[in-house]
Amino acid sequence: MSEPAVVTPPAFAVARPQPGEYAPYYERYISLVNTADILGTLEAERRKTLLLLSGRDEADGDFRYAPDKWSAKEVLGHVCDTERVFAYRALRIARADRTPMEGFEQDDYVREGPHAQVPLADLIEELKTVRAATLAFFRNLRPTDWTRRGTANTKDITVRALAFVIAGHEVHHRQILEERYFRTTPARAEIA
């Protein structure tokens, strides 16, 4: 199956989330998104991450820059898991589900997840699949869906804030991969 060459933008502009639409903690991720075109950003950031990961081998995936830190594969698994959780939150809020959603403990998810044993190539495919599902969901939202507000981890958040958090969270972890994991071993292939 081939990937779509172009991300079809919505017929309306999705405004950048404003403070008050998300907990202050998430500013660290939202601030990493430098455009209001969130669908284009999600696609562009996916491509940048795939470029960074292309040509990497299992030794790269198993690398930890310190004994108590996640492996590169565990970082990638964390990005996938977190995107799933945040997209699920966005789905529930977009569907006007006002039931508060619990938080999740990222370290428990990584520890209990299979990512360290999964081949790096499979994790890269998982990232592509998760992002495709996320984009398909966000592409089909109506204008009123983007500004719906719900409660996750005891804090109010909007659907559009969750989209920006997903994108910024990926950027944050890609920067960590670039700076701490792969700085001496550049990617050897290019994504078309």
Backbone torsions as a table, in degrees:
resi	resn	phi	psi	omega
1	MET	NA	131.6	179.4
2	SER	-91.3	155.7	179.7
3	GLU	-85.4	151.0	175.9
4	PRO	-64.9	138.8	-178.5
5	ALA	-77.0	-25.0	-175.2
6	VAL	-131.6	139.2	173.4
7	VAL	-85.3	122.6	179.2
8	THR	-80.8	113.7	-179.5
9	PRO	-73.3	156.5	175.1
10	PRO	-65.9	161.5	-179.4
11	ALA	-73.8	2.3	-179.4
12	PHE	-137.4	161.9	178.6
13	ALA	-88.2	135.3	174.4
14	VAL	-92.6	113.0	-178.0
15	ALA	-70.0	151.4	176.1
16	ARG	-63.0	140.0	179.2
17	PRO	-67.0	146.8	-179.6
18	GLN	-100.7	152.6	173.3
19	PRO	-53.0	140.9	-173.7
20	GLY	102.5	-18.5	175.8
21	GLU	-91.5	-3.6	-177.5
22	TYR	-157.9	160.0	177.7
23	ALA	-68.1	144.8	-179.0
24	PRO	-53.2	-29.9	178.7
25	TYR	-54.5	-36.8	-174.9
26	TYR	-75.8	-8.3	176.4
27	GLU	-58.9	-31.4	179.5
28	ARG	-60.0	-27.9	177.6
29	TYR	-93.9	-46.4	-178.0
30	ILE	-59.8	-35.8	-179.9
31	SER	-65.9	-17.2	178.6
32	LEU	-82.8	-6.8	178.4
33	VAL	-98.5	113.5	-171.5
34	ASN	-98.6	15.0	-179.2
35	THR	-142.9	161.0	176.0
36	ALA	-90.0	-10.0	-179.9
37	ASP	-80.4	82.2	-172.9
38	ILE	-68.7	-36.0	178.4
39	LEU	-66.9	-44.3	175.9
40	GLY	-62.9	-37.3	178.9
41	THR	-65.8	-45.7	179.1
42	LEU	-59.3	-39.3	178.0
43	GLU	-70.3	-44.8	-178.7
44	ALA	-64.3	-41.3	-179.7
45	GLU	-68.3	-35.7	175.5
46	ARG	-59.2	-46.3	-179.7
47	ARG	-62.8	-40.8	178.9
48	LYS	-63.5	-40.7	179.1
49	THR	-66.9	-42.1	178.1
50	LEU	-63.5	-38.0	177.1
51	LEU	-62.4	-44.3	178.4
52	LEU	-60.5	-38.6	-175.0
53	LEU	-85.7	-17.3	-176.5
54	SER	-64.4	138.7	178.9
55	GLY	80.1	-0.1	178.5
56	ARG	-77.9	150.2	178.7
57	ASP	-112.7	-178.4	-177.1
58	GLU	-62.1	-35.2	177.7
59	ALA	-62.1	-40.3	175.5
60	ASP	-62.3	-43.3	-178.8
61	GLY	-65.7	-32.3	-178.7
62	ASP	-85.5	-8.8	-175.3
63	PHE	-64.8	136.6	171.5
64	ARG	-123.7	130.8	-179.0
65	TYR	-78.4	-10.2	173.0
66	ALA	-152.7	152.9	-175.6
67	PRO	-57.1	-33.2	-176.3
68	ASP	-95.0	10.3	-178.9
69	LYS	-102.7	158.3	178.0
70	TRP	-64.8	152.6	170.8
71	SER	-74.0	165.3	176.9
72	ALA	-59.0	-37.9	177.4
73	LYS	-64.7	-37.8	178.2
74	GLU	-68.3	-35.0	174.8
75	VAL	-61.7	-46.4	-179.9
76	LEU	-63.6	-42.1	176.1
77	GLY	-61.6	-39.4	177.0
78	HIS	-62.0	-42.2	178.5
79	VAL	-60.5	-43.9	178.8
80	CYS	-64.0	-48.9	-179.5
81	ASP	-59.4	-45.2	-177.6
82	THR	-65.6	-40.3	177.6
83	GLU	-62.4	-41.0	177.4
84	ARG	-60.3	-46.4	-179.0
85	VAL	-61.9	-47.3	-177.0
86	PHE	-70.6	-35.0	175.9
87	ALA	-67.1	-37.6	175.7
88	TYR	-62.6	-42.9	176.5
89	ARG	-60.1	-44.5	179.4
90	ALA	-61.3	-41.3	177.9
91	LEU	-59.0	-50.7	-177.7
92	ARG	-62.5	-43.5	-179.5
93	ILE	-67.4	-42.0	179.1
94	ALA	-61.7	-29.2	179.3
95	ARG	-89.8	13.8	176.2
96	ALA	65.4	27.8	174.5
97	ASP	-80.6	111.8	-176.2
98	ARG	-91.5	6.1	178.9
99	THR	-67.9	123.9	177.9
100	PRO	-60.7	140.5	-179.8
101	MET	-107.1	139.3	179.2
102	GLU	-70.7	160.9	172.2
103	GLY	-80.7	-177.5	174.8
104	PHE	-140.2	151.4	-178.5
105	GLU	-99.2	108.9	-174.6
106	GLN	-59.2	-39.1	-179.3
107	ASP	-65.5	-36.5	175.9
108	ASP	-64.8	-42.1	180.0
109	TYR	-62.1	-42.7	179.7
110	VAL	-67.8	-45.9	-179.0
111	ARG	-61.4	-41.2	-176.6
112	GLU	-88.7	-9.1	-179.5
113	GLY	-83.7	165.0	-176.5
114	PRO	-89.8	2.8	-165.3
115	HIS	-55.3	-37.4	-178.4
116	ALA	-63.0	-26.6	-178.3
117	GLN	-98.0	-8.4	-177.9
118	VAL	-82.5	136.1	176.3
119	PRO	-57.5	141.5	-178.8
120	LEU	-55.6	-41.6	-179.8
121	ALA	-59.5	-36.3	178.2
122	ASP	-69.2	-36.9	177.6
123	LEU	-67.5	-36.2	176.7
124	ILE	-64.2	-42.4	176.5
125	GLU	-63.4	-38.2	178.0
126	GLU	-62.2	-44.0	178.0
127	LEU	-58.7	-44.3	179.6
128	LYS	-61.5	-42.3	-178.8
129	THR	-68.5	-44.8	178.9
130	VAL	-60.2	-45.9	-178.6
131	ARG	-65.9	-37.9	177.9
132	ALA	-60.8	-41.9	178.3
133	ALA	-66.0	-41.3	178.9
134	THR	-61.5	-46.7	180.0
135	LEU	-64.3	-41.2	178.8
136	ALA	-60.2	-42.2	178.2
137	PHE	-62.8	-53.0	-176.5
138	PHE	-64.4	-35.9	179.9
139	ARG	-59.1	-30.6	-173.6
140	ASN	-96.5	7.1	178.2
141	LEU	-74.4	148.1	174.0
142	ARG	-85.7	160.1	-179.3
143	PRO	-53.1	-40.5	-178.9
144	THR	-70.0	-24.2	179.6
145	ASP	-65.8	-37.0	-175.4
146	TRP	-63.2	-29.3	-176.3
147	THR	-100.5	3.7	176.4
148	ARG	-64.7	147.3	-175.0
149	ARG	-120.3	139.4	176.5
150	GLY	-141.7	-173.8	-178.5
151	THR	-121.6	125.3	176.6
152	ALA	-135.3	130.5	-179.4
153	ASN	55.5	40.8	178.2
154	THR	67.6	9.6	-178.9
155	LYS	-121.4	144.0	174.9
156	ASP	-71.7	145.1	177.4
157	ILE	-156.3	148.5	177.0
158	THR	-100.4	163.9	178.0
159	VAL	-60.8	-45.1	-178.3
160	ARG	-65.7	-34.3	176.0
161	ALA	-62.9	-40.6	178.7
162	LEU	-62.6	-38.8	177.5
163	ALA	-61.7	-43.5	179.3
164	PHE	-68.7	-35.3	177.0
165	VAL	-64.4	-43.5	178.7
166	ILE	-57.0	-48.8	-179.2
167	ALA	-63.7	-47.0	-178.3
168	GLY	-67.0	-33.9	177.6
169	HIS	-63.6	-41.5	176.4
170	GLU	-63.0	-45.6	178.8
171	VAL	-58.4	-46.5	-179.9
172	HIS	-54.8	-49.9	-177.2
173	HIS	-74.1	-30.6	174.6
174	ARG	-65.1	-39.5	177.1
175	GLN	-61.6	-40.5	177.2
176	ILE	-64.0	-43.8	177.6
177	LEU	-60.1	-43.5	-179.9
178	GLU	-64.1	-44.2	-172.9
179	GLU	-82.0	-35.3	-171.1
180	ARG	-112.6	-19.3	-176.1
181	TYR	-109.3	-44.8	-168.7
182	PHE	-117.4	14.9	-173.5
183	ARG	-64.5	-25.3	-179.4
184	THR	-101.1	-3.5	-179.2
185	THR	-130.8	83.5	-177.8
186	PRO	-63.6	153.7	178.4
187	ALA	-58.8	143.7	-174.8
188	ARG	-103.6	0.8	-179.5
189	ALA	-138.1	164.1	-178.9
190	GLU	-120.8	140.8	177.0
191	ILE	-83.5	131.2	179.0
192	ALA	-72.1	NA	NA
